[in-house]
Amino acid sequence: EQDTKSSSIQIKPSFTTIPSWKDDVRPLVIASSSVVLRTIILQLFLSGATAMAARSSSIGGDALAAHQIAIQIWLLCSFICDSLAAASQTLVADAIGRESNRDVRTISNLVLFYSILLGLVLSCVGLLIGNDAVISFF
């Protein structure tokens, strides 16, 4: 007879110990430093572009509002793409950890398909937003 009990892993967080910088925290900081740097540069660039648009004497209130709408739509599209990238990295890392080359290839091909599809959808959304009827709505 097979044992019907299922084994499960229990993770119990420990709030009584402080992780060591060298062994626990430093590798995480190094691994995430490029993403943090990219985010900081992106926010500085967007803040600078908004400040320059607001200070320009030739841009009226309507153009400034359109600038803000365009930035918000661009950020939304960026977050959608980032969510696909994060999920993809997790799935591929899991497959690599299981040493399943077939799953890595399958996941990579599926993510490539979804990325192309997402690019086409966001391009169509961009073209729709550029339509005069949509612009007049705002």
C-alpha positions in Angstrom: 0.0 0.0 0.0 1.1 3.5 -0.8 1.3 6.0 1.9 -1.5 8.5 1.4 0.1 11.2 3.6 1.4 14.2 1.7 4.6 15.8 2.8 4.5 19.5 3.2 7.1 22.1 3.8 6.4 24.5 6.6 8.1 27.9 6.6 8.1 29.6 9.9 9.5 33.2 9.9 11.8 34.0 12.7 11.4 37.5 14.0 13.9 37.0 16.9 17.0 37.0 14.8 18.5 39.7 12.6 19.9 38.5 9.3 23.6 39.0 8.8 24.7 41.6 6.3 27.4 39.5 4.7 25.5 36.2 4.3 21.9 37.2 3.9 21.3 40.9 3.0 24.3 41.8 0.8 23.6 39.2 -1.9 20.0 40.5 -2.2 21.1 44.1 -2.4 23.7 43.2 -5.1 21.1 41.2 -7.1 18.5 43.9 -7.0 20.8 46.9 -7.4 20.3 47.2 -11.2 16.5 47.2 -10.9 16.7 49.9 -8.1 19.1 52.0 -10.2 16.8 51.6 -13.3 13.8 52.7 -11.3 15.5 55.7 -9.8 16.7 56.8 -13.2 13.3 56.3 -14.7 11.6 58.4 -12.0 14.2 61.2 -12.3 13.7 61.2 -16.0 9.9 61.4 -15.8 10.0 64.0 -13.1 12.4 66.1 -15.1 10.2 65.8 -18.3 7.1 66.8 -16.3 9.0 69.7 -14.7 10.2 70.9 -18.1 6.8 70.6 -19.6 5.2 72.5 -16.7 7.8 75.3 -16.9 7.6 75.8 -20.6 5.8 79.0 -21.5 4.7 77.8 -24.9 2.8 74.8 -23.5 -0.7 75.5 -22.3 -2.8 73.7 -19.8 -4.3 71.4 -22.3 -0.9 70.2 -23.6 0.3 69.8 -20.1 -2.7 67.6 -19.2 -2.1 65.6 -22.4 1.5 65.1 -21.3 0.4 63.8 -18.0 -2.1 61.4 -19.6 0.6 60.1 -21.9 3.0 59.5 -19.1 0.4 57.7 -17.0 -0.5 55.4 -20.0 3.1 54.8 -20.7 3.7 53.8 -17.0 0.7 51.5 -17.1 2.1 49.7 -20.2 5.5 49.6 -18.5 4.0 47.9 -15.4 2.2 45.4 -17.5 5.4 44.5 -19.3 7.3 44.3 -16.0 4.7 41.9 -14.5 5.2 39.6 -17.5 8.9 39.8 -17.1 8.9 39.0 -13.3 6.6 36.1 -13.8 8.7 34.7 -16.6 11.9 35.0 -14.6 10.3 33.1 -11.7 9.0 30.3 -13.9 12.3 29.9 -15.8 14.3 30.0 -12.5 12.0 27.3 -11.1 12.5 25.1 -14.2 16.3 25.6 -14.1 16.3 24.7 -10.4 14.5 21.4 -11.3 17.0 20.9 -14.1 14.3 20.5 -16.6 15.6 21.9 -19.9 12.4 20.9 -21.7 10.4 23.1 -19.3 12.8 26.0 -19.7 12.4 25.8 -23.5 8.6 25.5 -23.3 8.3 28.4 -20.8 10.7 30.6 -22.9 8.7 29.9 -26.1 5.4 30.7 -24.3 6.8 33.9 -22.8 8.1 34.9 -26.2 4.7 34.4 -27.7 3.0 36.3 -24.9 5.6 39.1 -25.3 4.9 39.5 -29.0 1.2 39.4 -28.4 1.5 42.0 -25.6 3.6 44.2 -27.9 1.0 44.0 -30.6 -1.9 44.7 -28.2 -0.1 47.7 -26.6 0.7 49.0 -30.1 -2.9 48.8 -31.1 -3.9 50.6 -27.8 -1.3 53.3 -28.7 -2.8 53.7 -32.1 -6.3 53.9 -30.7 -5.2 56.5 -28.1 -3.7 58.6 -31.0 -7.1 58.6 -32.7 -8.7 62.1 -32.9 -11.9 60.8 -31.4 -10.2 59.5 -28.3 -8.1 62.7 -28.0 -11.2 64.9 -28.2 -12.7 62.9 -25.3 -10.0 64.3 -23.0 
